[in-house]
Amino acid sequence: MQRALLCLTVLFFMVAFSPRSIAAAAAGGSYAAWQRHHETRLKDASLVRCYTFETATPGAPVPNLAGEKAAALNFRFQQKAGAPVEPLRVVAGRWPQMKAVRLDQVYLATEPFPVTNKSFTAAAWAKLNGPGAHRGNNESANGTLLSVGSGYWDGWRLTVSYPLRTLGFEIGRPKPSHSVGIRATGVLNDAVWHHLVASWDGREMRLYVDGALASSGAYDGNYTPPAADGQFRIGYAGHGLGSVVFDVDEVTIYSRALSAEEILRAVEFCGPQAPGVRRNLAQLCRQRKDFSGAREHYRALLESPALGLRDRLNALFELGRLCWQTVSYTHLTLPTS
């Protein structure tokens, strides 16, 4: 019996802490893999907007890398009365090789994109850093992340509200009606990177966070385009909402509703500071009995500098359980004492 326990202990450490293979490390877990993914998606005809911020500088537009490359983003500033002037801040992205912009009183704006066939997907890699300088109606601590038009009487908007960090997705409807929306609470944390997706297929609105469906709701009504002066914005947009401080290093817009599988493929390229993504991917691999894949995601999760102590201990526990599952599933024959 003692020999059996010793073998299991040795196997646990071999499975949990053995060096990762080159293939496993390259399977979505590297900047080079993201670059290959990025080049592939630019060939997708339904990709109408794609923004990254490696070349972001004050006064220079951020180019749209998709399609005909129109609709460059321009930096704008909405100063809070009495607040200091806020410069454009370029900060680290989710990969060391990527750059992000930090938005609050600064926002980005360009012309809106058309919504045809009542469907679209908006996705962003974002890191929340708390409430911003502007407050919403009744001094509420909330803000817009992505929007077209007002998001209340026309267009749409993706929002977050403190203190619960409630993520919201609304599609505007003209007066005398108002927006229809869905919400998700308990899915976001400050100071870590999240993959956020809002999609609509003409029948159902969906919110995905870190690759997992967070909320959904039926809406088969019409899409109301914004007014002539309506804009596509990243960051502050007004219309009853304030601002939040957040970093963004990638935004993509598709003219169709992406499938759950396509969204999962995109979150593979999460970088080292997105623990929620790794946790969701590990759980998905376990459900599929892909123990090797789950092990790699848990190990990547443990390497994340954004992981707190409690989450680190939970990940270690899950990795331990996974190692025992691996032993059981492969029908390992142990020597008897």
C-alpha positions as a printed Julia matrix, in Angstrom:
337×3 Matrix{Float64}:
   0.0    0.0     0.0
   2.82   2.39    0.83
   4.4    1.72   -2.56
   1.06   2.48   -4.23
   0.73   5.82   -2.43
   4.31   6.67   -3.28
   3.68   5.96   -6.96
   0.57   8.13   -6.94
   2.42  10.98   -5.26
   5.27  10.82   -7.77
   2.77  10.69  -10.62
   0.92  13.75   -9.26
   4.06  15.87   -9.31
   5.04  14.56  -12.75
   1.62  15.43  -14.18
   1.19  18.72  -12.39
   4.63  20.22  -12.65
   6.38  18.59  -15.61
   7.61  21.04  -18.3
   5.04  21.94  -20.91
   5.53  20.64  -24.41
   6.22  23.07  -27.23
   2.98  22.05  -28.91
   0.94  22.73  -25.78
   2.58  26.09  -25.22
   1.85  27.12  -28.82
  -1.81  26.0   -28.73
  -3.2   29.47  -28.24
  -0.98  30.36  -25.31
   1.49  32.62  -27.05
   1.65  36.01  -28.71
   2.85  34.34  -31.93
  -0.3   32.19  -31.93
  -2.44  35.31  -31.49
  -0.69  36.92  -34.47
  -1.56  33.92  -36.65
  -5.15  34.07  -35.44
  -5.23  37.81  -36.14
  -4.0   37.37  -39.73
  -6.6   34.66  -40.33
  -9.56  36.63  -39.02
  -8.7   39.66  -41.17
  -9.73  37.47  -44.13
 -13.24  37.06  -42.7
 -15.59  39.16  -44.86
 -17.96  39.66  -41.91
 -15.26  41.44  -39.87
 -16.11  45.12  -40.37
 -14.02  46.71  -37.61
 -10.76  45.61  -36.01
  -8.69  47.88  -33.78
  -5.46  47.27  -31.9
  -3.36  49.95  -30.24
   0.32  49.17  -30.73
   0.8   52.42  -32.65
  -1.51  54.63  -30.55
  -0.12  58.16  -30.09
  -1.76  61.48  -29.13
  -3.36  63.21  -32.1
  -3.02  60.24  -34.45
  -6.07  58.19  -35.53
  -6.19  54.46  -34.79
  -6.67  52.63  -38.1
  -9.39  50.1   -38.78
  -7.55  46.96  -39.87
 -10.63  45.23  -41.31
 -12.33  45.37  -44.68
 -11.73  48.53  -46.67
  -9.89  50.07  -43.7
 -12.21  53.06  -43.39
 -13.54  54.33  -40.04
 -10.34  55.12  -38.14
 -10.85  55.91  -34.45
 -10.13  59.41  -33.17
  -9.31  60.34  -29.59
 -11.76  62.71  -27.95
 -11.92  64.28  -24.48
 -14.96  64.95  -22.28
 -13.61  66.82  -19.28
 -15.33  66.54  -15.94
 -15.88  69.99  -14.43
 -13.12  70.62  -11.9
 -11.13  67.54  -12.87
  -7.57  67.83  -14.21
  -6.98  67.52  -17.94
  -6.45  63.87  -18.74
  -3.72  62.96  -21.24
  -3.91  59.97  -23.52
  -2.38  57.09  -21.56
  -0.82  54.19  -23.44
  -0.32  51.24  -21.09
   0.62  47.58  -21.24
  -1.74  45.22  -23.06
  -2.61  41.65  -22.2
   0.58  40.45  -23.87
   3.95  42.12  -23.16
   4.21  42.83  -26.89
   0.81  44.58  -27.02
  -0.22  48.09  -26.05
  -3.52  49.28  -24.63
  -5.14  52.68  -24.09
  -6.59  53.72  -20.74
  -9.93  55.5   -21.08
 -12.03  57.6   -18.72
 -12.51  61.23  -19.77
 -10.71  60.26  -22.96
 -12.78  58.16  -25.38
 -12.47  56.99  -28.98
 -15.02  57.75  -31.69
 -15.71  57.17  -35.37
 -18.63  56.67  -37.75
 -21.09  53.9   -36.87
 -21.26  50.66  -38.8
 -24.5   49.5   -40.44
 -26.41  46.61  -38.85
 -27.89  44.51  -41.64
 -30.0   41.36  -41.29
 -30.56  42.3   -37.63
 -27.31  40.74  -36.45
 -23.87  41.76  -35.21
 -21.16  40.86  -32.69
 -19.05  43.33  -30.71
 -16.03  41.97  -28.83
 -13.3   43.6   -26.74
 -10.41  42.68  -24.5
 -10.75  45.06  -21.55
  -9.42  45.54  -18.02
 -11.6   47.46  -15.56
  -9.94  49.83  -13.1
 -12.9   51.23  -11.18
 -15.45  54.05  -11.58
 -14.38  57.04  -13.66
 -14.57  60.82  -13.32
 -18.09  61.12  -14.75
 -21.21  59.95  -12.94
 -24.47  58.81  -14.47
 -28.01  59.77  -13.62
 -28.6   60.17   -9.87
 -24.82  60.13   -9.33
 -24.65  56.44  -10.23
 -21.19  54.9   -10.75
 -21.51  53.4   -14.21
 -20.18  53.85  -17.7
 -20.18  52.77  -21.33
 -17.56  50.43  -22.75
 -18.76  50.19  -26.38
 -21.71  51.86  -28.08
 -23.39  53.03  -31.25
 -25.68  56.05  -30.87
 -27.44  56.44  -27.54
 -28.05  52.76  -26.88
 -31.4   53.78  -25.35
 -33.58  55.15  -28.14
 -31.39  53.92  -30.98
 -28.22  51.91  -31.6
 -26.86  49.72  -28.81
 -24.43  49.85  -25.88
 -22.29  47.62  -23.67
 -22.07  49.01  -20.14
 -20.79  48.27  -16.64
 -22.23  49.44  -13.31
 -20.52  49.58   -9.92
 -20.33  48.45   -7.15
 -21.35  44.98   -8.44
 -19.6   45.39  -11.82
 -22.83  44.46  -13.57
 -22.3   44.02  -17.3
 -25.18  45.2   -19.47
 -26.1   44.96  -23.15
 -28.91  47.14  -24.51
 -30.44  47.65  -27.93
 -32.2   51.0   -28.28
 -35.81  51.41  -29.36
 -37.43  54.69  -30.46
 -39.76  56.76  -28.3
 -42.17  56.27  -26.65
 -40.48  52.95  -25.92
 -36.92  52.5   -24.62
 -34.07  50.01  -24.8
 -34.36  46.28  -24.26
 -31.47  44.74  -22.4
 -29.81  41.85  -20.58
 -27.42  41.9   -17.64
 -24.85  39.71  -15.9
 -23.57  40.17  -12.34
 -20.64  38.49  -10.61
 -18.67  37.8   -13.78
 -16.15  40.69  -13.76
 -13.2   41.69  -11.6
 -11.09  44.81  -11.62
  -7.39  44.73  -12.59
  -7.56  41.59  -14.77
  -8.17  41.2   -18.49
 -11.59  40.01  -19.62
 -12.91  39.04  -23.04
 -16.34  40.69  -23.44
 -18.78  39.85  -26.23
 -22.23  41.25  -27.04
 -24.06  39.54  -29.9
 -27.5   39.6   -31.5
 -28.8   37.24  -34.17
 -32.18  38.93  -34.71
 -33.85  36.63  -32.2
 -31.69  36.55  -29.08
 -29.25  38.92  -27.38
 -26.26  37.27  -25.7
 -23.44  38.31  -23.38
 -20.27  36.25  -23.16
 -17.55  36.82  -20.58
 -14.21  35.03  -20.92
 -15.68  32.58  -23.41
 -18.7   31.56  -21.3
 -22.32  32.59  -21.86
 -23.14  35.01  -19.04
 -26.66  36.13  -20.0
 -29.21  35.94  -22.81
 -32.62  37.3   -23.63
 -35.11  37.25  -26.48
 -35.43  40.23  -28.83
 -36.76  39.87  -32.36
 -37.68  43.5   -32.93
 -36.13  45.95  -35.34
 -32.76  47.65  -35.12
 -32.97  51.45  -34.95
 -29.94  53.13  -36.57
 -28.47  56.13  -34.75
 -29.19  59.72  -35.69
 -27.08  61.43  -38.36
 -24.57  62.59  -35.73
 -24.45  59.22  -33.97
 -21.06  57.61  -33.46
 -19.43  54.32  -32.67
 -17.58  54.91  -29.4
 -15.18  53.09  -27.16
 -15.54  54.59  -23.7
 -17.59  57.53  -22.45
 -20.81  58.16  -24.4
 -23.15  60.01  -22.02
 -26.91  59.45  -22.48
 -27.49  59.02  -18.75
 -24.33  57.04  -18.02
 -21.01  58.16  -16.58
 -17.56  56.74  -17.23
 -15.39  53.92  -15.97
 -11.61  53.69  -16.01
 -10.63  50.8   -18.24
  -7.84  49.6   -20.49
  -8.61  48.19  -23.93
  -6.14  46.54  -26.3
  -8.41  45.02  -28.96
 -11.9   45.64  -30.35
 -13.6   43.7   -33.15
 -17.01  44.11  -34.78
 -18.65  41.47  -37.0
 -21.71  41.88  -39.19
 -23.08  38.55  -37.94
 -23.61  36.77  -34.64
 -20.54  34.65  -33.89
 -21.16  31.12  -32.69
 -20.19  29.99  -29.19
 -17.42  27.88  -30.74
 -15.96  30.89  -32.58
 -15.94  32.92  -29.37
 -14.16  30.09  -27.55
 -11.49  29.99  -30.24
 -10.92  33.74  -29.82
 -10.46  33.57  -26.04
  -7.63  31.05  -26.38
  -5.4   34.05  -27.1
  -5.86  35.56  -23.67
  -2.33  36.3   -22.48
  -0.98  35.73  -18.96
  -3.27  38.15  -17.09
  -6.74  36.78  -17.89
  -7.38  34.14  -15.21
 -11.11  33.95  -15.87
 -10.49  32.78  -19.43
  -8.06  30.07  -18.36
 -10.45  28.85  -15.67
 -13.33  28.56  -18.14
 -11.19  26.78  -20.72
  -9.89  24.32  -18.11
 -13.43  23.48  -17.01
 -14.54  22.99  -20.61
 -11.63  20.61  -21.27
 -12.54  18.62  -18.16
 -16.13  18.27  -19.34
 -14.81  16.89  -22.62
 -12.41  14.57  -20.73
  -9.5   16.37  -22.38
  -7.41  16.07  -19.22
  -4.19  17.09  -20.94
  -5.74  20.32  -22.19
  -7.29  21.05  -18.8
  -3.94  20.51  -17.1
  -2.23  22.99  -19.4
  -4.88  25.63  -18.74
  -4.69  25.16  -14.96
  -0.93  25.44  -15.09
  -1.17  28.6   -17.18
  -3.7   29.9   -14.66
  -1.24  29.32  -11.81
   1.4   31.3   -13.69
  -0.87  34.34  -14.02
   0.44  37.3   -11.98
  -3.16  38.53  -11.69
  -4.3   35.48   -9.69
  -5.18  36.14   -6.04
  -4.24  33.82   -3.18
  -7.69  32.24   -2.81
  -7.98  31.63   -6.55
  -4.44  30.25   -6.61
  -5.27  27.73   -3.87
  -8.49  26.77   -5.67
  -6.56  26.23   -8.91
  -4.01  24.05   -7.09
  -6.84  22.01   -5.6
  -8.51  21.58   -9.0
  -5.2   20.62  -10.56
  -4.73  18.0    -7.86
  -8.2   16.59   -8.49
  -7.45  16.56  -12.19
  -4.28  14.54  -11.66
  -6.22  11.92   -9.71
  -8.85  11.86  -12.47
  -6.07  11.31  -15.01
  -4.79   8.35  -13.02
  -8.29   6.84  -12.81
  -9.22   7.51  -16.42
  -6.08   5.94  -17.86
  -6.59   2.8   -15.73
  -3.12   2.9   -14.24
  -2.09  -0.45  -12.78
  -0.34   0.01   -9.45
   2.02  -2.46   -7.81
   0.65  -4.13   -4.7
   2.46  -4.05   -1.37
